[in-house]
């Protein structure tokens, strides 16, 4: 395959205007998932739980693969797998060390189960591939309704525990001394995180879920320390990555995940450069003030 063929595979806008109106459900779903990912990603970064996201994704993948095998709803199977993994981590892994060891056990177990179920599945290979790389371009009205309800649950739950969760994430010792129920909040957050992971897998698949739940928040934290602006930028970055990825995926014949992850990564790189430039300017100003 030469460069021209590669380019036409990645970007081919033939019949783009006719295809675009057919994916309105996908664009709405992508915007919802970007909103969820951007909001919850801030707490994932604050609580240093990127590894937990990956571990939950593997069990979510196993649940989705089992649902595919038995002919059940794949989204529901993914949700069940995520919630079970979240409960295990929330109840057994209170300390970071315990949590990481449990994740290290759950990840290969979930991935092995998922591979087993996919090996037993005799249907279309595209369905198998979609669990790993995402398949949001084919969202019907029923799936959109389920995604919307689950997204609403995640957002309402996050808003309800936003202040105390921020407290225990930033200063857990002081929060515990003031009587904040850190244990119950942590378990509740893990369940909400499990729901968000299951939803995100519908976009980028089980292998690349970090691009939606981690990278936008990490980029936002690099450019500002203002809490409101950090959340706003994280949501904007996540929505741009998902919706932009869907629009670009329509122009090619590749899965959606490479487009989403590439946009997300480029946003992060730009934010890193902005932060680097800002730090250099501040350092130069400080040195000039000292010299004066």
Residue frames relative to the residue before (quaternion, step in Angstrom):
aa qw qx qy qz dx dy dz
X 1.0000 0.0000 0.0000 0.0000 0.00 0.00 0.00
X 0.2681 -0.7784 0.5466 0.1529 3.59 -0.70 1.08
X 0.7320 -0.4391 0.2867 0.4349 3.58 -1.31 0.12
X 0.6243 0.5447 -0.3471 0.4395 3.59 1.02 -0.69
X 0.6687 0.4869 -0.2970 0.4770 3.58 0.96 -0.83
X 0.6251 0.5257 -0.3376 0.4679 3.58 1.04 -0.74
X 0.6639 0.5048 -0.3068 0.4586 3.57 0.91 -0.92
X 0.6753 0.4887 -0.3039 0.4613 3.61 0.93 -0.83
X 0.6208 0.5237 -0.3430 0.4719 3.58 1.19 -0.48
X 0.7006 0.4564 -0.2623 0.4817 3.56 1.00 -0.86
X 0.8049 0.0526 0.0093 0.5910 3.59 0.92 -0.92
X 0.2365 0.7320 -0.6089 0.1937 3.54 -0.59 1.20
X 0.1469 -0.8503 0.5033 0.0447 3.56 -0.13 1.30
X 0.2830 0.7667 -0.5240 0.2396 3.57 1.13 0.59
X 0.8434 0.0568 -0.0967 0.5254 3.59 -0.89 1.01
X 0.2566 0.8073 -0.4994 0.1815 3.59 1.20 0.50
X 0.6575 0.5268 -0.3130 0.4384 3.57 0.94 -0.87
X 0.6702 0.4830 -0.3048 0.4740 3.61 1.07 -0.63
X 0.6737 0.5059 -0.2965 0.4498 3.59 1.07 -0.70
X 0.6042 0.6334 -0.3509 0.3325 3.58 0.96 -0.90
X 0.6881 0.4728 -0.3249 0.4442 3.67 0.79 -0.80
X 0.6293 0.5692 -0.3363 0.4085 3.61 1.17 -0.42
X 0.7276 0.4198 -0.2309 0.4910 3.59 1.22 -0.30
X 0.2240 0.7984 -0.5307 0.1754 3.58 1.08 0.61
X 0.6200 0.5395 -0.3418 0.4558 3.60 1.04 -0.74
X 0.6557 0.5203 -0.3079 0.4523 3.56 0.98 -0.85
X 0.6543 0.5094 -0.3151 0.4617 3.58 0.99 -0.80
X 0.6419 0.5038 -0.3229 0.4795 3.58 1.00 -0.78
X 0.6521 0.5078 -0.3087 0.4709 3.57 0.94 -0.90
X 0.6513 0.5220 -0.3174 0.4501 3.58 0.96 -0.82
X 0.6447 0.5123 -0.3185 0.4695 3.56 1.01 -0.81
X 0.6449 0.5191 -0.3176 0.4624 3.60 0.99 -0.81
X 0.6916 0.4698 -0.2812 0.4710 3.56 0.89 -0.92
X 0.6099 0.5335 -0.3505 0.4695 3.58 1.11 -0.58
X 0.6283 0.5322 -0.3206 0.4681 3.56 1.06 -0.78
X 0.6697 0.4906 -0.2894 0.4766 3.57 0.92 -0.94
X 0.6833 0.5009 -0.2912 0.4443 3.58 0.83 -0.98
X 0.6645 0.5112 -0.3048 0.4519 3.56 0.97 -0.82
X 0.6658 0.5038 -0.3024 0.4597 3.58 1.01 -0.79
X 0.7528 0.4042 -0.2347 0.4636 3.57 0.69 -1.04
X 0.5556 0.6301 -0.3892 0.3779 3.58 1.16 -0.49
X 0.5826 0.5841 -0.3708 0.4265 3.58 1.10 -0.65
X 0.7001 0.4508 -0.2737 0.4814 3.60 0.89 -0.89
X 0.5836 0.5569 -0.3752 0.4566 3.58 1.11 -0.58
X 0.6728 0.4759 -0.2930 0.4848 3.58 0.98 -0.82
X 0.6584 0.5193 -0.3166 0.4433 3.60 0.89 -0.88
X 0.7584 0.3740 -0.1855 0.5005 3.57 1.02 -0.84
X 0.3950 -0.7538 0.4485 0.2733 3.58 1.34 0.18
X 0.3931 0.7469 -0.4347 0.3140 3.55 0.85 1.05
X 0.2283 0.7932 -0.5345 0.1819 3.59 1.10 0.60
X 0.6423 0.5214 -0.3246 0.4585 3.58 0.99 -0.80
X 0.6227 0.5454 -0.3338 0.4510 3.59 1.07 -0.74
X 0.6099 0.5516 -0.3492 0.4493 3.59 1.02 -0.77
X 0.6713 0.4933 -0.2987 0.4655 3.56 0.92 -0.90
X 0.6532 0.5177 -0.3156 0.4537 3.58 0.98 -0.80
X 0.6509 0.5013 -0.3114 0.4776 3.58 0.96 -0.85
X 0.6242 0.5620 -0.3386 0.4241 3.58 1.02 -0.81
X 0.6449 0.5281 -0.3327 0.4410 3.60 1.00 -0.74
X 0.6712 0.4634 -0.2985 0.4957 3.60 1.01 -0.78
X 0.6062 0.5391 -0.3489 0.4692 3.56 1.11 -0.63
X 0.6230 0.5322 -0.3181 0.4768 3.56 1.06 -0.80
X 0.6478 0.5107 -0.3207 0.4656 3.60 0.96 -0.84
X 0.6566 0.5088 -0.3109 0.4619 3.59 0.96 -0.83
X 0.6599 0.4971 -0.3058 0.4733 3.57 0.99 -0.83
X 0.6494 0.5160 -0.3174 0.4596 3.59 0.99 -0.82
X 0.6473 0.5040 -0.3227 0.4721 3.60 1.01 -0.76
X 0.6336 0.5184 -0.3290 0.4707 3.59 1.01 -0.77
X 0.6337 0.5223 -0.3233 0.4703 3.58 1.02 -0.79
X 0.6479 0.5434 -0.3100 0.4346 3.58 0.99 -0.86
X 0.7723 0.3528 -0.1827 0.4956 3.59 0.90 -0.94
X 0.5508 -0.6507 0.3791 0.3598 3.58 1.26 0.08
X 0.4624 0.6691 -0.4550 0.3626 3.59 1.21 0.44
X 0.6832 -0.4568 0.3643 0.4381 3.57 -1.35 0.00
X 0.4292 -0.7329 0.4684 0.2435 3.57 -0.63 1.14
X 0.6313 0.5343 -0.3402 0.4476 3.61 0.98 -0.77
X 0.6507 0.5038 -0.3144 0.4733 3.58 0.97 -0.86
X 0.6450 0.5169 -0.3213 0.4622 3.60 0.95 -0.82
X 0.6443 0.5170 -0.3104 0.4704 3.55 1.02 -0.81
X 0.6464 0.5223 -0.3097 0.4621 3.57 1.01 -0.84
X 0.6507 0.5149 -0.3161 0.4600 3.59 0.94 -0.87
X 0.6630 0.5037 -0.3047 0.4625 3.59 0.90 -0.89
X 0.6644 0.5103 -0.3027 0.4545 3.58 0.95 -0.86
X 0.6822 0.4910 -0.2982 0.4523 3.56 0.86 -0.96
X 0.6338 0.5199 -0.3363 0.4635 3.60 0.98 -0.77
X 0.6606 0.4957 -0.3078 0.4724 3.59 0.92 -0.87
X 0.6528 0.5233 -0.3122 0.4501 3.58 0.98 -0.84
X 0.6493 0.5112 -0.3190 0.4640 3.56 0.98 -0.81
X 0.6335 0.5235 -0.3330 0.4623 3.58 0.96 -0.82
X 0.6930 0.4695 -0.2791 0.4705 3.58 0.87 -0.94
X 0.6771 0.5094 -0.2969 0.4404 3.56 0.96 -0.84
X 0.7294 0.4309 -0.2390 0.4746 3.58 0.98 -0.84
X 0.7789 0.3542 -0.1787 0.4858 3.59 1.01 -0.74
X 0.7714 0.3649 -0.1841 0.4877 3.57 1.10 -0.59
X 0.0335 0.8294 -0.5556 0.0478 3.57 0.64 1.05
X 0.7269 0.3616 -0.2219 0.5400 3.60 0.91 -0.90
X 0.6102 -0.5875 0.3860 0.3655 3.56 -1.10 0.73
X 0.6406 0.5330 -0.3286 0.4446 3.58 0.98 -0.84
X 0.6667 0.4853 -0.2995 0.4799 3.60 0.92 -0.91
X 0.6489 0.5358 -0.3218 0.4340 3.56 0.94 -0.90
X 0.6765 0.4990 -0.3023 0.4494 3.58 0.88 -0.90
X 0.6523 0.5041 -0.3258 0.4629 3.58 0.99 -0.76
X 0.6400 0.5140 -0.3230 0.4711 3.59 1.03 -0.77
X 0.6344 0.5217 -0.3270 0.4674 3.57 1.01 -0.82
X 0.6422 0.5370 -0.3159 0.4467 3.56 1.01 -0.84
X 0.6537 0.4763 -0.3045 0.5030 3.58 1.18 -0.54
X 0.6969 0.4998 -0.2795 0.4317 3.58 0.89 -0.95
X 0.6218 0.5957 -0.3544 0.3646 3.60 0.93 -0.84
X 0.7276 0.3988 -0.2808 0.4824 3.65 0.64 -0.93
X 0.6026 0.5566 -0.3607 0.4438 3.58 1.12 -0.65
X 0.6871 0.4761 -0.2835 0.4699 3.59 0.87 -0.93
X 0.6603 0.4996 -0.3153 0.4637 3.56 0.95 -0.85
X 0.6455 0.5214 -0.3212 0.4565 3.58 1.01 -0.79
X 0.6392 0.5124 -0.3233 0.4736 3.58 0.99 -0.81
X 0.6589 0.5217 -0.3136 0.4419 3.55 0.91 -0.92
X 0.6556 0.5000 -0.3088 0.4743 3.59 0.95 -0.85
X 0.6221 0.5409 -0.3348 0.4565 3.58 1.04 -0.77
X 0.6889 0.4789 -0.2880 0.4617 3.58 0.82 -0.98
X 0.6587 0.4958 -0.3170 0.4688 3.60 0.99 -0.75
X 0.6255 0.5321 -0.3388 0.4591 3.59 1.08 -0.68
X 0.6810 0.4769 -0.2828 0.4783 3.58 1.10 -0.69
X 0.5908 0.5918 -0.3614 0.4125 3.59 1.20 -0.51
X 0.2200 -0.8141 0.5314 0.0798 3.57 -0.80 1.06
X 0.5017 0.6802 -0.4122 0.3401 3.59 1.25 0.14
X 0.8083 -0.2701 0.2041 0.4816 3.54 -1.30 -0.47
X 0.4916 -0.6733 0.4702 0.2898 3.57 -0.95 0.90
X 0.5688 0.6003 -0.3839 0.4108 3.60 1.16 -0.53
X 0.6212 0.5402 -0.3445 0.4511 3.58 1.08 -0.67
X 0.6310 0.5182 -0.3276 0.4753 3.58 1.04 -0.75
X 0.6842 0.5032 -0.2855 0.4442 3.54 0.84 -1.03
X 0.6332 0.5683 -0.3254 0.4126 3.56 1.07 -0.78
X 0.6092 0.5549 -0.3591 0.4381 3.60 1.08 -0.61
X 0.7121 0.4391 -0.2500 0.4874 3.57 1.09 -0.64
X 0.8132 0.2710 -0.1084 0.5035 3.59 1.01 -0.75
X 0.5832 -0.6037 0.3736 0.3949 3.62 1.22 0.04
X 0.0026 -0.8098 0.5859 -0.0304 3.56 -1.14 0.64
X 0.2007 0.8362 -0.4914 0.1378 3.56 1.05 0.73
X 0.5143 0.6506 -0.4293 0.3578 3.62 1.17 -0.30
X 0.7391 0.3702 -0.2162 0.5196 3.62 1.17 -0.45
X 0.2447 0.7790 -0.5350 0.2171 3.61 0.78 1.01
X 0.1972 -0.7752 0.5881 0.1199 3.58 -0.75 1.03
X 0.7367 -0.4368 0.2810 0.4330 3.56 -1.31 0.09
X 0.6377 0.5261 -0.3297 0.4559 3.60 1.01 -0.79
X 0.6647 0.4920 -0.2995 0.4758 3.60 0.92 -0.88
X 0.6345 0.5284 -0.3319 0.4562 3.57 1.01 -0.80
X 0.6433 0.5217 -0.3233 0.4576 3.59 0.98 -0.81
X 0.6612 0.4999 -0.3045 0.4693 3.58 0.95 -0.87
X 0.6545 0.5068 -0.3074 0.4694 3.56 0.97 -0.86
X 0.6497 0.5214 -0.3175 0.4530 3.57 0.99 -0.82
X 0.6559 0.5017 -0.3149 0.4678 3.60 0.94 -0.86
X 0.6777 0.4843 -0.2939 0.4688 3.59 0.86 -0.92
X 0.6382 0.5168 -0.3285 0.4666 3.59 1.01 -0.77
X 0.6425 0.5188 -0.3211 0.4636 3.58 0.99 -0.80
X 0.6316 0.5303 -0.3285 0.4605 3.59 0.99 -0.81
X 0.6592 0.5072 -0.3065 0.4629 3.57 0.92 -0.92
X 0.6967 0.4814 -0.2877 0.4473 3.59 0.82 -0.95
X 0.6491 0.5032 -0.3208 0.4717 3.60 0.96 -0.81
X 0.6519 0.5102 -0.3135 0.4652 3.59 0.95 -0.87
X 0.6541 0.5098 -0.3178 0.4597 3.60 0.94 -0.83
X 0.6688 0.4958 -0.3033 0.4636 3.58 0.90 -0.90
X 0.6411 0.5445 -0.3268 0.4310 3.59 1.03 -0.78
X 0.7955 0.2573 -0.1446 0.5292 3.61 0.98 -0.74
X 0.2684 0.8173 -0.4837 0.1612 3.60 1.23 0.33
X 0.7210 0.4575 -0.2703 0.4447 3.60 0.68 -1.06
X 0.7164 0.4183 -0.2951 0.4741 3.66 0.67 -0.91
X 0.6298 0.5297 -0.3445 0.4518 3.59 1.05 -0.67
X 0.6198 0.5212 -0.3344 0.4821 3.58 1.07 -0.72
X 0.6318 0.5509 -0.3200 0.4415 3.58 1.01 -0.87
X 0.7367 0.4098 -0.2488 0.4770 3.59 0.73 -1.01
X 0.6181 0.5397 -0.3494 0.4524 3.60 1.20 -0.39
X 0.7163 0.4405 -0.2450 0.4825 3.58 1.01 -0.86
X 0.8086 -0.0043 0.0506 0.5861 3.61 0.91 -0.93
X 0.1349 -0.8496 0.5040 0.0776 3.62 0.36 1.19
X 0.6270 0.5495 -0.3534 0.4242 3.62 1.02 -0.69
X 0.6847 0.4627 -0.2819 0.4875 3.58 0.87 -0.93
X 0.6267 0.5402 -0.3370 0.4494 3.59 1.01 -0.79
X 0.6623 0.4947 -0.3059 0.4723 3.59 0.95 -0.84
X 0.6452 0.5270 -0.3194 0.4516 3.58 1.03 -0.78
X 0.7088 0.4339 -0.2508 0.4964 3.58 1.12 -0.60
X 0.6112 -0.6246 0.3268 0.3598 3.57 1.24 0.30
X 0.3785 0.7082 -0.5102 0.3080 3.59 1.17 0.37
X 0.4078 -0.7376 0.4801 0.2434 3.64 -0.72 1.02
X 0.1450 -0.8516 0.4989 0.0700 3.54 0.44 1.26
X 0.6437 0.5461 -0.3332 0.4199 3.61 0.95 -0.84
X 0.6993 0.4573 -0.2748 0.4758 3.58 0.81 -0.98
X 0.6436 0.5188 -0.3261 0.4585 3.57 1.00 -0.78
X 0.6422 0.5313 -0.3248 0.4470 3.59 0.99 -0.79
X 0.6546 0.4951 -0.3105 0.4796 3.57 0.98 -0.86
X 0.6473 0.5168 -0.3180 0.4613 3.58 0.97 -0.88
X 0.6560 0.5068 -0.3157 0.4617 3.57 0.97 -0.83
X 0.6323 0.5367 -0.3387 0.4444 3.58 0.99 -0.78
X 0.6411 0.5126 -0.3259 0.4691 3.58 1.00 -0.78
X 0.6531 0.4986 -0.3078 0.4796 3.58 0.96 -0.88
X 0.6316 0.5230 -0.3248 0.4711 3.57 1.03 -0.78
X 0.6248 0.5414 -0.3343 0.4525 3.58 1.02 -0.77
X 0.6416 0.5079 -0.3196 0.4778 3.57 0.99 -0.81
X 0.6649 0.5055 -0.3083 0.4553 3.58 0.92 -0.89
X 0.6311 0.5264 -0.3336 0.4620 3.59 1.01 -0.77
X 0.6600 0.5141 -0.3100 0.4517 3.57 0.90 -0.93
X 0.6555 0.4966 -0.3099 0.4772 3.57 1.01 -0.77
X 0.6699 0.5186 -0.3036 0.4360 3.58 0.93 -0.89
X 0.5863 0.5884 -0.3681 0.4177 3.57 1.12 -0.64
X 0.5917 0.5758 -0.3693 0.4266 3.58 1.13 -0.56
X 0.6841 0.4694 -0.2835 0.4809 3.60 1.18 -0.51
X 0.8486 0.1596 -0.0305 0.5035 3.56 0.52 -1.22
X 0.5249 -0.6443 0.4150 0.3703 3.60 1.22 -0.05
X 0.6932 -0.5112 0.3265 0.3894 3.54 -1.29 0.31
X 0.6768 0.5355 -0.3060 0.4021 3.58 1.01 -0.72
X 0.8059 0.2905 -0.1149 0.5029 3.59 1.05 -0.72
X 0.2623 0.8120 -0.4907 0.1761 3.57 1.20 0.48
X 0.5609 0.6186 -0.3901 0.3880 3.61 1.13 -0.52
X 0.5972 0.5954 -0.3598 0.3994 3.60 1.11 -0.63
X 0.7201 0.4201 -0.2431 0.4958 3.58 1.15 -0.53
X 0.7671 0.3746 -0.1932 0.4837 3.59 1.00 -0.77
X 0.7488 0.3743 -0.2104 0.5049 3.59 1.18 -0.38
X 0.7151 0.5099 -0.2888 0.3810 3.57 0.60 -1.14
X 0.6666 0.4897 -0.3459 0.4430 3.69 0.78 -0.78
X 0.6685 0.4875 -0.3038 0.4724 3.59 0.94 -0.86
X 0.6375 0.5252 -0.3257 0.4601 3.58 1.00 -0.81
X 0.6431 0.5143 -0.3171 0.4705 3.59 1.04 -0.75
X 0.6635 0.5130 -0.3062 0.4503 3.59 0.92 -0.91
X 0.6508 0.5240 -0.3149 0.4503 3.59 0.97 -0.82
X 0.6188 0.5678 -0.3472 0.4173 3.59 1.11 -0.59
X 0.7778 0.3892 -0.1907 0.4552 3.60 1.00 -0.75
X 0.8117 0.0985 -0.0620 0.5724 3.62 1.16 -0.23
X 0.2783 -0.7410 0.5853 0.1759 3.53 -1.27 0.52
X 0.4661 0.6629 -0.4471 0.3788 3.57 1.31 0.05
X 0.4708 -0.7197 0.4200 0.2896 3.64 -0.57 1.09
X 0.6826 0.4848 -0.2956 0.4600 3.58 0.86 -0.94
X 0.6805 0.4830 -0.2908 0.4680 3.57 0.91 -0.90
X 0.6058 0.5603 -0.3541 0.4402 3.59 1.07 -0.70
X 0.6731 0.4796 -0.2934 0.4804 3.57 0.90 -0.93
X 0.6516 0.5274 -0.3177 0.4430 3.58 0.92 -0.89
X 0.6804 0.4738 -0.2910 0.4774 3.58 0.92 -0.89
X 0.6246 0.5431 -0.3429 0.4443 3.58 0.98 -0.79
X 0.6611 0.4896 -0.2969 0.4849 3.58 0.96 -0.89
X 0.6583 0.5106 -0.3160 0.4539 3.59 0.91 -0.89
X 0.6587 0.5080 -0.3074 0.4621 3.59 0.96 -0.86
X 0.6703 0.5010 -0.3017 0.4568 3.58 0.93 -0.90
X 0.6710 0.4880 -0.3025 0.4691 3.58 0.91 -0.88
X 0.6275 0.5283 -0.3362 0.4627 3.58 1.02 -0.75
X 0.6544 0.5215 -0.3123 0.4498 3.57 0.96 -0.87
X 0.7145 0.4575 -0.2692 0.4559 3.58 0.82 -0.99
X 0.7075 0.4463 -0.2758 0.4734 3.59 0.71 -1.05
X 0.6475 0.5065 -0.3166 0.4732 3.58 0.99 -0.81
X 0.6423 0.5268 -0.3197 0.4557 3.57 1.03 -0.77
X 0.6371 0.5177 -0.3248 0.4696 3.57 1.02 -0.79
X 0.6714 0.5060 -0.3022 0.4493 3.58 0.88 -0.94
X 0.6815 0.4651 -0.2913 0.4842 3.58 1.01 -0.76
X 0.6226 0.5545 -0.3444 0.4316 3.59 1.05 -0.74
X 0.6046 0.5614 -0.3551 0.4395 3.59 1.12 -0.61
X 0.6871 0.4936 -0.2775 0.4552 3.56 1.17 -0.61
X 0.7499 0.3290 -0.2039 0.5365 3.59 1.23 -0.08
X 0.4820 -0.6534 0.4964 0.3072 3.54 -1.30 -0.18
X 0.4972 0.6422 -0.4257 0.3989 3.56 1.21 0.54
X 0.6149 -0.5092 0.4242 0.4274 3.62 -1.24 0.23
X 0.6349 -0.5731 0.3715 0.3611 3.55 -1.22 0.46
X 0.5962 0.6471 -0.3640 0.3056 3.59 0.99 -0.81
X 0.6437 0.5132 -0.3710 0.4297 3.69 0.84 -0.68
X 0.6480 0.5125 -0.3240 0.4610 3.58 1.03 -0.72
X 0.6630 0.5049 -0.3084 0.4587 3.59 0.90 -0.94
X 0.7016 0.4719 -0.2816 0.4536 3.57 0.80 -0.98
X 0.6407 0.5211 -0.3361 0.4528 3.60 1.02 -0.70
X 0.6499 0.4963 -0.3196 0.4786 3.60 0.91 -0.85
X 0.6543 0.5184 -0.3091 0.4556 3.57 0.92 -0.91
X 0.6658 0.5025 -0.2997 0.4630 3.58 0.95 -0.88
X 0.6550 0.5120 -0.3177 0.4559 3.59 0.94 -0.84
X 0.6141 0.5303 -0.3422 0.4738 3.59 1.05 -0.73
X 0.6558 0.5137 -0.3104 0.4579 3.56 0.95 -0.87
X 0.6464 0.5191 -0.3210 0.4579 3.59 0.94 -0.87
X 0.6459 0.5134 -0.3190 0.4663 3.59 0.94 -0.87
X 0.6647 0.4975 -0.3063 0.4657 3.60 0.94 -0.85
X 0.6179 0.5298 -0.3402 0.4709 3.58 1.05 -0.69
X 0.6635 0.4976 -0.3061 0.4673 3.57 0.95 -0.84
X 0.6275 0.5237 -0.3326 0.4705 3.58 1.02 -0.78
X 0.6654 0.4963 -0.3014 0.4691 3.59 0.92 -0.89
X 0.6415 0.5239 -0.3205 0.4596 3.58 1.01 -0.83
X 0.6613 0.4999 -0.2994 0.4723 3.58 0.95 -0.89
X 0.6522 0.5155 -0.3139 0.4587 3.58 0.95 -0.85
X 0.6620 0.5023 -0.3081 0.4632 3.59 0.94 -0.85
X 0.6384 0.5217 -0.3301 0.4596 3.58 1.00 -0.73
X 0.6465 0.5113 -0.3177 0.4686 3.57 0.97 -0.86
X 0.6610 0.5027 -0.3100 0.4629 3.59 0.92 -0.88
X 0.6463 0.5161 -0.3202 0.4618 3.57 1.00 -0.82
X 0.6545 0.5077 -0.3160 0.4626 3.58 0.97 -0.83
X 0.6479 0.5105 -0.3172 0.4680 3.58 0.99 -0.81
X 0.6455 0.5159 -0.3226 0.4616 3.58 0.99 -0.80
X 0.6642 0.4971 -0.3074 0.4660 3.57 0.92 -0.89
X 0.6380 0.5214 -0.3243 0.4646 3.60 1.04 -0.77
X 0.6522 0.5121 -0.3158 0.4612 3.58 1.02 -0.80
X 0.6426 0.5142 -0.3210 0.4686 3.59 1.03 -0.78
X 0.6636 0.5120 -0.3027 0.4538 3.57 0.96 -0.90
X 0.6551 0.5097 -0.3150 0.4602 3.58 1.08 -0.70
